Amino acid sequence: MPATTHPEYNDKTEAKEVAKAFSHIISGKTVVITGVNRGGIGFGTAEAFASQAPAHLIVTGRTISKLQESIDALRVQFPGVDYRSLHIDLSDQHSVRTAAAELLSWTDIPTVDILVNSAGVSLFPERKLSADGIELTFATNHIGHFLFTSLIMPKIIAAAEKNPKGSTRVINVSSGSPMVARMRWSDINFEQKSKDLPEAERPLPAIHKAWGLDNTEDVSYIPLEAYNVSKVANILFGIGINKRLYDKYGILSLGLHPGVIETELGRNASPEVTVWIKGLKDKGYYTEKSLGAGASTSLVAALDPELGVGETRNGKENYGAYLADCQINEEAQPLAVSSLEAEKLWELSQNLVKQKFDW
């Protein structure tokens, strides 16, 4: 049964503490982290990894200047690491393919031991489509990561061939969404009103009412629901990876909720939503974590050797596939951790990137 090495870790645990505990796993490895900038958990994650002497730390993002700022700050603290920046716009499949090709061309970095898909966007007030015609939140948070991960898989497989089974990992940073949402298969671009969807795909009203939306039935695009769907996809993507790559190569994928951290993630939100979110905090609905505590569950997912492929427990599929507060979380909606749903997502994702992957 999957468990964790440190059951005492919790929402207050800092990422550097986790990294120190598993320093022998980080040392000499190649780590790739998406979505790194000084104000986000991607940076907190990079900082924790850098503290324990990886051979190579590759940070990716949309803004080259922010990547350089991050590397400069990391180099001051930990000068012995080889840092690389990789420009990537995850919402644009052409950009993703260009970035993946660049990483694959680096002959001095033949393997990728750990990939942390940490980048994300949220809460666009109006529905937007990506350059590829996909709802922008889903295109960025899931499809971009699906494509990037799949394209650089040869280097991940190369790492797995020399590493102990389960230590080569793909980590997907999700959110609390899998506890309150499921996929929207029939309308991934949010064109239909909620009441016209199959019942199993409709937004769960209670969560949206807490955010100030009393009527979800007559609305098609809901910013929070678009985010929720993309974050459920993060978890299902990992389950799909495990089915294809764990037994064959020993590659393990896990997803997680990092907690609530004050970052730039909500920078696209309307003023009304921003005020509402602050009101929820003032009422005690949530507490914010530090940047380091927000990154700690990513480190546990990436490093803890006790974690393994999910299994069924108490009727729930893929127990262990989803973590929160540095421990396994069993509160995800059944459809958010379903193997059948994961297979549907894999087929949808391949169709949207117009490429099939078979390793």
C-alpha positions as CSV (number, residue, x, y, z in Angstrom):
1,M,0.0,0.0,0.0
2,P,1.4,3.4,-0.9
3,A,2.5,5.5,2.1
4,T,5.0,8.2,2.8
5,T,8.4,8.0,4.5
6,H,7.6,11.0,6.7
7,P,4.0,10.9,8.1
8,E,4.9,13.9,10.2
9,Y,5.1,16.2,7.2
10,N,2.1,18.5,6.9
11,D,0.9,21.8,5.5
12,K,3.6,23.7,7.4
13,T,6.5,21.6,6.1
14,E,8.9,23.5,3.9
15,A,10.3,22.3,0.6
16,K,13.9,22.7,1.6
17,E,13.3,20.4,4.6
18,V,11.9,17.7,2.2
19,A,14.8,18.2,-0.2
20,K,17.4,17.8,2.6
21,A,15.7,14.6,3.8
22,F,16.0,13.1,0.3
23,S,19.3,14.8,-0.7
24,H,20.8,11.5,-1.8
25,I,18.1,11.2,-4.5
26,I,18.6,14.7,-5.8
27,S,22.3,14.8,-5.9
28,G,23.7,14.4,-9.5
29,K,20.3,14.2,-11.1
30,T,18.7,16.3,-13.9
31,V,15.5,18.1,-12.9
32,V,13.1,20.0,-15.2
33,I,10.5,22.4,-13.8
34,T,7.9,24.3,-15.8
35,G,6.6,27.7,-14.9
36,V,9.4,29.2,-12.9
37,N,9.4,32.8,-11.8
38,R,10.4,34.5,-8.6
39,G,6.9,34.8,-7.3
40,G,5.6,31.3,-7.9
41,I,5.8,27.8,-6.4
42,G,7.9,26.8,-9.5
43,F,10.7,28.9,-8.0
44,G,10.2,27.5,-4.5
45,T,10.4,24.1,-6.1
46,A,13.5,25.0,-8.0
47,E,15.1,26.5,-4.9
48,A,14.6,23.3,-2.9
49,F,16.0,21.1,-5.6
50,A,19.0,23.4,-6.1
51,S,19.8,23.2,-2.4
52,Q,20.9,19.6,-2.7
53,A,23.2,19.7,-5.7
54,P,21.5,18.3,-8.8
55,A,23.8,18.1,-11.8
56,H,21.4,20.1,-14.0
57,L,18.4,22.2,-13.2
58,I,16.3,23.2,-16.2
59,V,13.7,25.9,-15.6
60,T,11.1,26.8,-18.2
61,G,8.7,29.6,-18.7
62,R,7.0,32.1,-21.1
63,T,9.2,35.1,-20.1
64,I,12.9,34.9,-20.7
65,S,13.7,37.8,-18.4
66,K,11.9,36.1,-15.5
67,L,13.7,32.8,-16.1
68,Q,17.0,34.7,-16.0
69,E,16.0,36.5,-12.8
70,S,15.2,33.1,-11.2
71,I,18.5,31.6,-12.3
72,D,20.5,34.6,-11.1
73,A,18.8,34.3,-7.6
74,L,19.4,30.5,-7.5
75,R,23.1,30.9,-8.5
76,V,23.7,33.3,-5.7
77,Q,22.6,30.7,-3.2
78,F,23.7,27.5,-4.9
79,P,26.5,28.3,-7.4
80,G,27.6,24.7,-8.0
81,V,24.5,23.7,-10.1
82,D,24.4,23.8,-13.9
83,Y,21.3,26.0,-14.6
84,R,19.5,26.1,-18.0
85,S,16.6,28.2,-19.1
86,L,14.1,27.0,-21.7
87,H,11.6,29.3,-23.2
88,I,8.1,27.7,-23.7
89,D,4.6,29.0,-24.1
90,L,2.5,26.0,-23.0
91,S,-0.6,27.4,-24.6
92,D,1.0,27.2,-28.1
93,Q,1.8,23.7,-29.4
94,H,4.3,25.1,-31.9
95,S,6.2,26.7,-29.0
96,V,6.0,23.5,-27.0
97,R,7.4,21.5,-29.9
98,T,10.3,24.0,-30.3
99,A,11.2,23.9,-26.7
100,A,11.1,20.1,-26.5
101,A,13.3,19.9,-29.6
102,E,15.8,22.2,-28.0
103,L,15.9,20.1,-24.8
104,L,16.4,16.9,-26.8
105,S,19.2,18.6,-28.7
106,W,21.3,19.1,-25.6
107,T,23.7,16.2,-25.9
108,D,25.5,17.0,-22.7
109,I,22.2,16.3,-20.8
110,P,21.2,12.8,-22.0
111,T,18.6,12.1,-19.3
112,V,15.8,13.8,-17.4
113,D,15.3,12.1,-14.0
114,I,12.5,14.3,-12.6
115,L,10.0,16.5,-14.5
116,V,7.8,18.8,-12.4
117,N,4.9,20.2,-14.5
118,S,4.2,23.2,-12.3
119,A,3.1,26.0,-14.7
120,G,-0.5,27.1,-14.7
121,V,-3.0,29.9,-15.6
122,S,-6.4,30.5,-14.2
123,L,-9.6,32.6,-14.0
124,F,-9.7,34.4,-17.3
125,P,-12.8,36.5,-17.0
126,E,-13.9,35.8,-20.6
127,R,-13.5,32.6,-22.6
128,K,-10.4,32.6,-24.7
129,L,-9.0,30.1,-27.2
130,S,-5.4,29.2,-27.7
131,A,-3.6,29.5,-31.1
132,D,-4.7,25.9,-31.6
133,G,-8.4,26.6,-31.0
134,I,-8.5,25.0,-27.5
135,E,-9.9,26.8,-24.4
136,L,-6.9,28.6,-23.1
137,T,-6.8,27.3,-19.5
138,F,-7.1,23.7,-20.6
139,A,-4.6,24.3,-23.5
140,T,-2.0,25.7,-21.1
141,N,-2.5,23.6,-17.9
142,H,-3.0,20.2,-19.5
143,I,-2.4,20.0,-23.2
144,G,0.8,21.9,-23.2
145,H,2.2,19.7,-20.4
146,F,0.9,16.5,-22.1
147,L,2.7,17.4,-25.3
148,F,5.9,18.6,-23.7
149,T,6.1,15.6,-21.4
150,S,5.4,13.2,-24.3
151,L,8.0,14.8,-26.6
152,I,10.8,14.7,-24.1
153,M,9.9,11.2,-23.0
154,P,13.0,9.7,-24.7
155,K,15.2,11.4,-22.1
156,I,13.0,10.4,-19.3
157,I,13.1,6.8,-20.5
158,A,16.9,7.0,-20.7
159,A,17.0,8.1,-17.1
160,A,14.6,5.3,-16.0
161,E,16.8,2.7,-17.7
162,K,19.6,3.4,-15.1
163,N,17.5,4.4,-12.1
164,P,15.7,2.2,-9.5
165,K,12.1,1.5,-10.5
166,G,9.8,4.3,-9.5
167,S,12.5,6.9,-8.9
168,T,12.2,8.5,-12.4
169,R,9.2,10.7,-12.1
170,V,6.7,13.0,-13.8
171,I,5.0,15.2,-11.3
172,N,1.9,17.2,-12.2
173,V,1.0,20.1,-9.9
174,S,-2.8,20.2,-9.8
175,S,-4.9,21.9,-7.1
176,G,-7.8,21.2,-4.8
177,S,-10.1,20.9,-7.9
178,P,-10.1,17.1,-8.1
179,M,-12.0,17.1,-4.7
180,V,-14.8,19.2,-6.2
181,A,-14.9,18.6,-10.0
182,R,-14.7,16.2,-12.9
183,M,-14.1,16.3,-16.6
184,R,-16.3,18.1,-19.2
185,W,-15.9,15.6,-22.1
186,S,-18.8,16.8,-24.3
187,D,-17.8,20.5,-24.2
188,I,-14.1,21.0,-23.5
189,N,-14.2,24.5,-25.0
190,F,-17.1,25.7,-22.8
191,E,-19.5,26.5,-25.6
192,Q,-22.7,25.0,-24.1
193,K,-24.7,26.0,-21.1
194,S,-24.2,23.8,-18.1
195,K,-27.8,22.6,-18.1
196,D,-27.3,21.2,-21.6
197,L,-24.4,18.9,-20.5
198,P,-24.7,15.3,-19.3
199,E,-25.4,15.4,-15.6
200,A,-22.0,13.8,-14.8
201,E,-20.2,16.7,-16.5
202,R,-22.1,19.6,-15.0
203,P,-20.3,21.9,-12.5
204,L,-21.0,21.0,-8.9
205,P,-23.1,24.0,-7.8
206,A,-21.9,24.2,-4.1
207,I,-18.3,25.1,-5.0
208,H,-19.4,27.8,-7.4
209,K,-22.0,29.2,-5.0
210,A,-19.2,29.6,-2.4
211,W,-17.4,31.7,-5.1
212,G,-20.5,33.9,-5.6
213,L,-22.1,32.3,-8.6
214,D,-25.6,31.3,-7.6
215,N,-26.7,30.0,-11.0
216,T,-24.5,27.7,-13.0
217,E,-27.2,26.1,-15.1
218,D,-27.6,29.0,-17.6
219,V,-23.9,29.8,-17.9
220,S,-21.5,28.2,-20.4
221,Y,-18.0,29.6,-19.5
222,I,-17.2,29.7,-15.8
223,P,-13.6,30.8,-15.1
224,L,-13.3,28.6,-12.0
225,E,-14.8,25.5,-13.7
226,A,-12.4,25.9,-16.7
227,Y,-9.5,25.8,-14.1
228,N,-11.1,22.9,-12.3
229,V,-11.3,20.8,-15.4
230,S,-7.7,21.5,-16.4
231,K,-6.6,20.5,-12.9
232,V,-8.6,17.2,-12.9
233,A,-6.8,16.5,-16.2
234,N,-3.4,16.9,-14.5
235,I,-4.3,14.0,-12.2
236,L,-5.8,11.8,-14.9
237,F,-2.7,12.5,-17.1
238,G,-0.5,11.0,-14.4
239,I,-2.7,7.9,-14.1
240,G,-2.4,7.4,-17.9
241,I,1.4,7.7,-17.7
242,N,1.6,5.1,-15.0
243,K,-0.5,2.6,-17.1
244,R,1.9,3.0,-20.0
245,L,5.3,3.5,-18.4
246,Y,5.5,2.2,-14.9
247,D,5.6,-1.5,-15.5
248,K,7.5,-1.1,-18.8
249,Y,10.2,1.4,-17.7
250,G,9.6,2.1,-14.0
251,I,8.5,5.7,-14.6
252,L,6.1,6.9,-11.9
253,S,3.7,9.9,-12.2
254,L,1.9,11.5,-9.3
255,G,-0.3,14.6,-8.9
256,L,-0.8,16.9,-6.0
257,H,-2.6,19.9,-4.5
258,P,0.1,22.4,-3.4
259,G,-2.3,24.4,-1.2
260,V,-3.2,28.1,-1.5
261,I,-0.2,30.3,-2.0
262,E,-0.1,34.0,-2.9
263,T,1.4,33.9,-6.4
264,E,0.6,35.3,-9.8
265,L,-1.7,32.5,-10.6
266,G,-4.8,34.7,-10.1
267,R,-3.5,37.7,-12.0
268,N,-6.1,37.3,-14.8
269,A,-9.1,37.3,-12.4
270,S,-11.6,40.1,-12.7
271,P,-11.7,42.6,-9.8
272,E,-15.0,41.1,-8.6
273,V,-13.5,37.6,-8.3
274,T,-10.4,39.0,-6.6
275,V,-12.5,40.7,-4.0
276,W,-14.5,37.5,-3.5
277,I,-11.4,35.4,-3.1
278,K,-10.1,37.8,-0.4
279,G,-13.5,37.6,1.3
280,L,-13.3,33.8,1.5
281,K,-9.9,34.1,3.1
282,D,-11.2,36.7,5.6
283,K,-14.0,34.3,6.5
284,G,-11.5,31.5,7.2
285,Y,-12.3,29.3,4.3
286,Y,-8.6,28.9,3.6
287,T,-5.2,29.9,4.8
288,E,-2.3,30.8,2.7
289,K,0.9,28.8,2.8
290,S,4.4,30.2,2.4
291,L,6.1,29.7,-1.0
292,G,8.3,27.0,0.5
293,A,5.4,25.1,2.1
294,G,3.5,25.4,-1.2
295,A,6.4,23.6,-3.0
296,S,6.8,20.9,-0.3
297,T,4.2,18.5,-1.6
298,S,5.8,18.6,-5.1
299,L,9.1,17.6,-3.5
300,V,7.5,14.7,-1.6
301,A,5.8,13.5,-4.8
302,A,9.0,13.7,-6.7
303,L,11.3,12.1,-4.2
304,D,9.7,9.9,-1.6
305,P,10.7,6.3,-2.3
306,E,7.7,4.9,-0.4
307,L,5.3,6.3,-3.0
308,G,4.2,4.0,-5.8
309,V,1.5,3.3,-8.4
310,G,-2.0,3.8,-7.1
311,E,-4.3,1.0,-6.2
312,T,-7.9,0.5,-5.2
313,R,-8.8,1.3,-1.6
314,N,-12.3,1.6,-0.1
315,G,-13.7,1.4,-3.6
316,K,-11.6,4.3,-4.8
317,E,-9.5,3.9,-7.9
318,N,-5.8,4.9,-8.0
319,Y,-5.4,5.5,-4.3
320,G,-2.1,7.2,-3.9
321,A,-2.2,9.1,-7.2
322,Y,-3.1,12.4,-5.5
323,L,-1.3,14.1,-2.7
324,A,-2.0,17.2,-0.5
325,D,-0.1,18.6,2.5
326,C,2.8,16.2,1.9
327,Q,0.6,13.1,2.3
328,I,-1.7,10.9,0.2
329,N,-5.1,12.4,-0.1
330,E,-8.2,10.3,-0.5
331,E,-10.8,13.1,-1.0
332,A,-10.7,13.3,-4.8
333,Q,-14.0,12.8,-6.7
334,P,-14.0,9.2,-8.0
335,L,-14.1,10.4,-11.6
336,A,-11.0,12.5,-11.0
337,V,-8.9,9.4,-10.3
338,S,-10.6,6.9,-12.6
339,S,-8.6,4.8,-14.9
340,L,-11.4,4.8,-17.5
341,E,-11.4,8.6,-17.4
342,A,-7.7,8.7,-17.7
343,E,-7.9,6.6,-20.9
344,K,-10.5,9.0,-22.3
345,L,-8.3,11.9,-21.6
346,W,-5.3,10.3,-23.2
347,E,-7.2,9.8,-26.5
348,L,-8.6,13.3,-26.3
349,S,-5.2,14.8,-25.7
350,Q,-3.6,12.9,-28.6
351,N,-6.4,14.1,-30.9
352,L,-5.9,17.7,-29.8
353,V,-2.1,17.6,-30.4
354,K,-2.6,15.5,-33.6
355,Q,0.0,12.9,-32.6
356,K,-0.1,9.5,-31.0
357,F,2.6,8.4,-28.6
358,D,3.7,4.8,-28.1
359,W,6.9,4.1,-26.2
